[in-house]
Amino acid sequence: MAEPDLPALTGEQKRWAFGAAALFLIAIGFLGFSFNAGVMQVFAVGWVALMIFGFVGAIRVAKGDFAHPLCKAQVMLHVVALGLLVAVFIRAFK
């Protein structure tokens, strides 16, 4: 039996999915940096784990809708975490 084609993503869904993917790649990059430099390893591992479990749970509850408020809240949560990380780096190099 053939699987039915999934509906195309809307522009809003694509933007939120791109934001989530970009934040995930930044977190993976920071994880590599932290292991290489030996700093903030617990934060880096925890951030990536929080992203994985948070995004999987949000997308599961939202039934695949990236524009669902729960998915948007996950993206904004990680934007705040990125902002805090940038603030730590600015303070460290000041």
DSSP file (Angstrom, degrees, kcal/mol; ACC not computed):
  #  RESIDUE AA STRUCTURE BP1 BP2  ACC     N-H-->O    O-->H-N    N-H-->O    O-->H-N    TCO  KAPPA ALPHA  PHI   PSI    X-CA   Y-CA   Z-CA
    1    1 A M              0   0    0      0, 0.0     2,-0.2     0, 0.0     0, 0.0   0.000 360.0 360.0 360.0 129.7    0.0    0.0    0.0
    2    2 A A        -     0   0    0      1,-0.1     0, 0.0     0, 0.0     0, 0.0  -0.502 360.0-120.1 -77.5 140.7    1.4    3.3   -1.0
    3    3 A E        -     0   0    0     -2,-0.2     2,-0.1     1,-0.1    -1,-0.1  -0.586  31.8-113.0 -76.3 138.5    1.9    6.0    1.6
    4    4 A P        -     0   0    0      0, 0.0     2,-0.1     0, 0.0    -1,-0.1  -0.432  36.6-100.6 -70.7 148.4    0.0    9.2    0.9
    5    5 A D        -     0   0    0     -2,-0.1     3,-0.1     1,-0.1     0, 0.0  -0.433  36.4-120.1 -68.1 140.8    2.0   12.3    0.2
    6    6 A L        -     0   0    0     -2,-0.1    -1,-0.1     1,-0.1     3,-0.1  -0.518  33.6 -99.9 -77.9 148.8    2.5   14.7    3.1
    7    7 A P        -     0   0    0      0, 0.0    -1,-0.1     0, 0.0     2,-0.1  -0.361  44.4 -99.3 -67.4 151.1    1.2   18.2    2.6
    8    8 A A        -     0   0    0      1,-0.1     2,-0.2    -3,-0.1    -3,-0.0  -0.357  40.2-105.9 -68.7 148.7    3.8   20.9    1.7
    9    9 A L        -     0   0    0      1,-0.1    -1,-0.1    -3,-0.1     2,-0.1  -0.503  32.2-124.5 -74.5 143.8    5.1   23.0    4.6
   10   10 A T     >  -     0   0    0     -2,-0.2     4,-2.2     1,-0.1     5,-0.2  -0.318  28.7-102.3 -78.0 170.4    3.9   26.6    4.7
   11   11 A G  H  > S+     0   0    0      1,-0.2     4,-2.2     2,-0.2     5,-0.1   0.890 122.8  51.5 -61.0 -41.0    6.4   29.5    4.7
   12   12 A E  H  > S+     0   0    0      1,-0.2     4,-2.2     2,-0.2     5,-0.2   0.915 109.5  49.5 -64.3 -42.7    5.9   30.0    8.4
   13   13 A Q  H  > S+     0   0    0      1,-0.2     4,-2.3     2,-0.2    -1,-0.2   0.895 110.2  51.4 -63.5 -39.2    6.6   26.4    9.1
   14   14 A K  H  X S+     0   0    0     -4,-2.2     4,-2.4     2,-0.2    -1,-0.2   0.901 109.3  50.3 -64.5 -40.5    9.7   26.5    7.0
   15   15 A R  H  X S+     0   0    0     -4,-2.2     4,-2.4     2,-0.2    -2,-0.2   0.930 112.8  45.0 -64.6 -45.4   11.0   29.6    8.9
   16   16 A W  H  X S+     0   0    0     -4,-2.2     4,-2.2     2,-0.2    -1,-0.2   0.882 113.8  50.0 -67.4 -37.2   10.5   28.0   12.3
   17   17 A A  H  X S+     0   0    0     -4,-2.3     4,-2.5    -5,-0.2    -1,-0.2   0.898 110.9  49.9 -66.2 -39.9   12.1   24.7   11.2
   18   18 A F  H  X S+     0   0    0     -4,-2.4     4,-2.7     2,-0.2    -2,-0.2   0.910 110.0  50.8 -64.0 -41.7   15.1   26.6    9.7
   19   19 A G  H  X S+     0   0    0     -4,-2.4     4,-2.3     2,-0.2    -2,-0.2   0.913 111.5  47.5 -61.4 -42.7   15.5   28.5   13.0
   20   20 A A  H  X S+     0   0    0     -4,-2.2     4,-2.2     2,-0.2    -2,-0.2   0.914 113.3  47.9 -64.9 -42.6   15.4   25.3   15.0
   21   21 A A  H  X S+     0   0    0     -4,-2.5     4,-2.3     2,-0.2    -2,-0.2   0.899 111.2  50.6 -66.1 -40.0   17.9   23.6   12.7
   22   22 A A  H  X S+     0   0    0     -4,-2.7     4,-2.1     1,-0.2    -2,-0.2   0.922 111.3  48.0 -64.2 -43.7   20.2   26.6   12.8
   23   23 A L  H  X S+     0   0    0     -4,-2.3     4,-2.4     1,-0.2    -1,-0.2   0.888 110.5  52.4 -63.9 -38.0   20.1   26.7   16.6
   24   24 A F  H  X S+     0   0    0     -4,-2.2     4,-2.3     2,-0.2    -2,-0.2   0.912 109.3  48.8 -64.9 -41.4   20.8   22.9   16.7
   25   25 A L  H  X S+     0   0    0     -4,-2.3     4,-2.4     2,-0.2    -1,-0.2   0.879 110.4  51.4 -66.4 -36.4   23.8   23.3   14.4
   26   26 A I  H  X S+     0   0    0     -4,-2.1     4,-2.5     2,-0.2    -2,-0.2   0.916 110.3  49.5 -63.6 -42.4   25.1   26.1   16.7
   27   27 A A  H  X S+     0   0    0     -4,-2.4     4,-2.1     2,-0.2    -2,-0.2   0.898 111.1  48.6 -64.2 -40.5   24.7   23.9   19.7
   28   28 A I  H  X S+     0   0    0     -4,-2.3     4,-2.1     2,-0.2    -1,-0.2   0.901 111.5  50.6 -66.0 -40.5   26.6   21.1   18.0
   29   29 A G  H  X S+     0   0    0     -4,-2.4     4,-2.3     1,-0.2    -2,-0.2   0.907 110.7  48.3 -62.4 -42.0   29.4   23.5   17.0
   30   30 A F  H  X S+     0   0    0     -4,-2.5     4,-2.9     2,-0.2    -1,-0.2   0.857 107.5  56.6 -67.1 -33.7   29.6   24.7   20.6
   31   31 A L  H  X S+     0   0    0     -4,-2.1     4,-2.1     2,-0.2    -2,-0.2   0.930 109.1  45.8 -61.7 -44.9   29.7   21.1   21.8
   32   32 A G  H  X S+     0   0    0     -4,-2.1     4,-2.1     2,-0.2    -2,-0.2   0.909 113.7  49.4 -63.3 -42.3   32.7   20.5   19.6
   33   33 A F  H  X S+     0   0    0     -4,-2.3     4,-3.0     1,-0.2     5,-0.3   0.910 110.2  50.7 -62.5 -42.5   34.4   23.7   20.7
   34   34 A S  H  X>S+     0   0    0     -4,-2.9     4,-2.0     1,-0.2     5,-0.9   0.884 111.7  46.6 -67.3 -38.0   33.8   22.9   24.4
   35   35 A F  H  <5S+     0   0    0     -4,-2.1    -1,-0.2     2,-0.2    -2,-0.2   0.884 115.5  47.1 -69.1 -36.6   35.3   19.4   24.1
   36   36 A N  H  <5S+     0   0    0     -4,-2.1    -2,-0.2    -5,-0.2    -1,-0.2   0.919 122.2  33.9 -69.6 -43.8   38.3   20.8   22.2
   37   37 A A  H  <5S-     0   0    0     -4,-3.0    -2,-0.2     2,-0.2    -1,-0.2   0.685 102.1-129.4 -87.0 -19.5   38.9   23.7   24.6
   38   38 A G  T  <5 +     0   0    0     -4,-2.0     2,-0.4    -5,-0.3    -3,-0.2   0.773  65.6 121.9  77.1  26.4   37.8   21.8   27.7
   39   39 A V  S   <S-     0   0    0     -5,-0.9    -1,-0.3    -6,-0.2    -2,-0.2  -0.943  70.8  -1.6-124.1 145.3   35.4   24.5   28.9
   40   40 A M  S  > S+     0   0    0     -2,-0.4     4,-2.2     1,-0.1    -1,-0.2   0.808  73.2 151.9  53.3  38.3   31.7   24.4   29.7
   41   41 A Q  H  >  +     0   0    0      2,-0.2     4,-2.5     1,-0.2     5,-0.3   0.882  68.2  52.6 -68.0 -37.8   31.4   20.8   28.7
   42   42 A V  H  > S+     0   0    0      1,-0.2     4,-2.5     2,-0.2    -1,-0.2   0.923 111.1  47.4 -64.9 -42.7   28.4   20.1   31.0
   43   43 A F  H  > S+     0   0    0      2,-0.2     4,-2.8     1,-0.2     5,-0.2   0.933 112.4  49.9 -61.7 -45.3   26.5   23.1   29.6
   44   44 A A  H  X S+     0   0    0     -4,-2.2     4,-2.0     2,-0.2    -2,-0.2   0.920 114.1  43.1 -63.0 -45.4   27.2   22.0   26.0
   45   45 A V  H  X S+     0   0    0     -4,-2.5     4,-2.4     1,-0.2    -1,-0.2   0.921 116.1  48.7 -66.6 -43.4   26.1   18.4   26.5
   46   46 A G  H  X S+     0   0    0     -4,-2.5     4,-2.7    -5,-0.3    -2,-0.2   0.878 109.5  52.4 -64.1 -38.0   23.1   19.5   28.5
   47   47 A W  H  X S+     0   0    0     -4,-2.8     4,-2.2     2,-0.2    -1,-0.2   0.929 111.3  45.6 -65.0 -45.1   22.1   22.1   25.9
   48   48 A V  H  X S+     0   0    0     -4,-2.0     4,-2.5    -5,-0.2    -2,-0.2   0.914 114.4  48.6 -64.8 -41.7   22.2   19.5   23.1
   49   49 A A  H  X S+     0   0    0     -4,-2.4     4,-2.5     1,-0.2     5,-0.3   0.913 110.9  50.7 -64.4 -41.9   20.3   16.9   25.1
   50   50 A L  H  X S+     0   0    0     -4,-2.7     4,-2.4     1,-0.2     5,-0.2   0.887 110.9  49.9 -62.1 -38.8   17.7   19.6   26.0
   51   51 A M  H  X S+     0   0    0     -4,-2.2     4,-2.9     2,-0.2     5,-0.4   0.938 111.4  47.6 -64.6 -46.6   17.3   20.4   22.3
   52   52 A I  H  X S+     0   0    0     -4,-2.5     4,-2.2     1,-0.2     5,-0.2   0.968 119.2  37.4 -60.9 -54.5   16.9   16.8   21.3
   53   53 A F  H  X S+     0   0    0     -4,-2.5     4,-2.1     1,-0.2    -1,-0.2   0.880 119.0  50.2 -67.3 -37.0   14.3   15.9   23.9
   54   54 A G  H  X S+     0   0    0     -4,-2.4     4,-2.5    -5,-0.3    -2,-0.2   0.940 114.3  41.5 -67.3 -47.6   12.6   19.3   23.7
   55   55 A F  H  X S+     0   0    0     -4,-2.9     4,-2.6    -5,-0.2     5,-0.3   0.899 115.3  50.3 -69.4 -39.6   12.2   19.4   19.9
   56   56 A V  H  X S+     0   0    0     -4,-2.2     4,-2.0    -5,-0.4    -1,-0.2   0.941 114.7  44.4 -63.1 -45.4   11.2   15.8   19.6
   57   57 A G  H  X S+     0   0    0     -4,-2.1     4,-2.5    -5,-0.2    -2,-0.2   0.908 114.5  48.7 -64.8 -41.7    8.6   16.2   22.3
   58   58 A A  H  X S+     0   0    0     -4,-2.5     4,-2.4     1,-0.2    13,-0.2   0.915 113.2  46.1 -65.9 -42.8    7.3   19.5   20.9
   59   59 A I  H  <>S+     0   0    0     -4,-2.6     5,-2.6     2,-0.2     4,-0.3   0.861 112.4  51.8 -69.5 -33.8    7.0   18.2   17.4
   60   60 A R  H ><5S+     0   0    0     -4,-2.0     3,-0.9    -5,-0.3    -2,-0.2   0.938 113.5  43.0 -66.3 -45.8    5.3   15.0   18.6
   61   61 A V  H 3<5S+     0   0    0     -4,-2.5    -2,-0.2     1,-0.2    -1,-0.2   0.880 114.5  51.1 -66.6 -36.9    2.7   17.0   20.6
   62   62 A A  T ><5S-     0   0    0     -4,-2.4     3,-1.1    -5,-0.2    -1,-0.2   0.457 109.8-125.1 -80.0  -0.4    2.3   19.4   17.7
   63   63 A K  T < 5S-     0   0    0     -3,-0.9    -3,-0.2    -4,-0.3    -4,-0.1   0.871  72.3 -48.0  56.5  41.0    1.7   16.5   15.3
   64   64 A G  T 3 <S+     0   0    0     -5,-2.6     2,-0.9     1,-0.2    -1,-0.2   0.479 100.2 136.3  85.3   3.3    4.5   17.7   13.0
   65   65 A D    X   -     0   0    0     -3,-1.1     3,-1.4    -6,-0.3     6,-0.3  -0.756  34.0-170.6 -89.3 107.2    3.4   21.4   12.8
   66   66 A F  T 3  S+     0   0    0     -2,-0.9    -1,-0.2     1,-0.3    -3,-0.0   0.681  85.1  59.6 -70.5 -17.0    6.5   23.5   13.2
   67   67 A A  T 3  S+     0   0    0     -5,-0.1    -1,-0.3     4,-0.1    -2,-0.1   0.327  77.5 121.1 -92.6   7.4    4.4   26.7   13.5
   68   68 A H  S X> S-     0   0    0     -3,-1.4     4,-2.3     1,-0.1     3,-0.5  -0.430  76.1-117.8 -67.2 144.2    2.7   25.3   16.6
   69   69 A P  H 3> S+     0   0    0      0, 0.0     4,-2.2     0, 0.0     5,-0.1   0.813 113.8  57.0 -56.0 -31.4    3.1   27.6   19.7
   70   70 A L  H 3> S+     0   0    0      2,-0.2     4,-1.7     1,-0.2     5,-0.1   0.903 108.3  45.8 -67.5 -40.2    4.9   24.8   21.5
   71   71 A C  H <> S+     0   0    0     -3,-0.5     4,-2.1    -6,-0.3    -1,-0.2   0.895 112.3  51.5 -67.8 -39.6    7.5   24.5   18.8
   72   72 A K  H  X S+     0   0    0     -4,-2.3     4,-2.5     1,-0.2    -2,-0.2   0.894 108.0  52.5 -62.6 -39.2    7.9   28.3   18.6
   73   73 A A  H  X S+     0   0    0     -4,-2.2     4,-2.3    -5,-0.2    -1,-0.2   0.880 107.5  52.0 -65.2 -37.4    8.4   28.3   22.4
   74   74 A Q  H  X S+     0   0    0     -4,-1.7     4,-1.8     2,-0.2    -2,-0.2   0.922 110.2  48.2 -64.0 -43.5   11.2   25.7   22.1
   75   75 A V  H  X S+     0   0    0     -4,-2.1     4,-1.7     1,-0.2    -2,-0.2   0.936 113.3  47.1 -62.5 -45.4   12.9   27.8   19.5
   76   76 A M  H  X S+     0   0    0     -4,-2.5     4,-2.1     1,-0.2    -1,-0.2   0.858 107.5  57.5 -67.4 -33.9   12.7   30.9   21.6
   77   77 A L  H  X S+     0   0    0     -4,-2.3     4,-1.9     1,-0.2    -1,-0.2   0.909 109.8  44.4 -59.4 -42.4   13.9   29.0   24.7
   78   78 A H  H  X S+     0   0    0     -4,-1.8     4,-2.1     2,-0.2    -1,-0.2   0.755 107.4  58.3 -78.7 -23.6   17.1   28.1   22.8
   79   79 A V  H  X S+     0   0    0     -4,-1.7     4,-2.4     2,-0.2    -1,-0.2   0.905 107.8  48.3 -65.5 -41.4   17.4   31.7   21.5
   80   80 A V  H  X S+     0   0    0     -4,-2.1     4,-2.4     2,-0.2    -2,-0.2   0.914 110.3  50.9 -63.4 -43.3   17.5   32.8   25.1
   81   81 A A  H  X S+     0   0    0     -4,-1.9     4,-2.1     1,-0.2    -1,-0.2   0.897 110.7  49.2 -61.5 -40.0   20.1   30.1   25.9
   82   82 A L  H  X S+     0   0    0     -4,-2.1     4,-2.5     2,-0.2    -1,-0.2   0.900 109.3  52.5 -65.2 -40.6   22.2   31.3   23.0
   83   83 A G  H  X S+     0   0    0     -4,-2.4     4,-2.2     1,-0.2    -2,-0.2   0.901 109.5  48.7 -61.3 -41.2   21.9   34.9   24.2
   84   84 A L  H  X S+     0   0    0     -4,-2.4     4,-2.1     2,-0.2    -1,-0.2   0.887 110.4  51.5 -65.5 -38.5   23.1   33.8   27.7
   85   85 A L  H  X S+     0   0    0     -4,-2.1     4,-2.1     2,-0.2    -2,-0.2   0.912 110.0  48.8 -64.2 -42.3   26.0   32.0   26.1
   86   86 A V  H  X S+     0   0    0     -4,-2.5     4,-2.6     1,-0.2    -2,-0.2   0.899 109.5  53.3 -63.5 -40.1   27.0   35.0   24.1
   87   87 A A  H  X S+     0   0    0     -4,-2.2     4,-2.3     1,-0.2    -2,-0.2   0.887 107.5  51.1 -62.6 -38.9   26.7   37.1   27.3
   88   88 A V  H  X S+     0   0    0     -4,-2.1     4,-2.1     2,-0.2    -1,-0.2   0.919 111.6  47.3 -63.8 -43.5   29.1   34.8   29.1
   89   89 A F  H  X S+     0   0    0     -4,-2.1     4,-1.9     2,-0.2    -2,-0.2   0.903 111.4  50.4 -66.3 -40.6   31.6   35.0   26.3
   90   90 A I  H  < S+     0   0    0     -4,-2.6     4,-0.4     1,-0.2    -2,-0.2   0.925 113.0  46.2 -62.5 -43.0   31.4   38.8   26.1
   91   91 A R  H >< S+     0   0    0     -4,-2.3     3,-0.7     1,-0.2    -1,-0.2   0.863 111.0  53.2 -67.6 -34.7   32.0   39.0   29.9
   92   92 A A  H 3< S+     0   0    0     -4,-2.1    -1,-0.2     1,-0.2    -2,-0.2   0.860 113.5  41.6 -69.0 -34.7   34.9   36.6   29.7
   93   93 A F  T 3<        0   0    0     -4,-1.9    -1,-0.2     1,-0.2    -2,-0.2   0.335 360.0 360.0 -97.4   7.6   36.7   38.5   27.0
   94   94 A K    <         0   0    0     -3,-0.7    -1,-0.2    -4,-0.4    -2,-0.1   0.458 360.0 360.0 -82.8 360.0   36.1   42.0   28.5
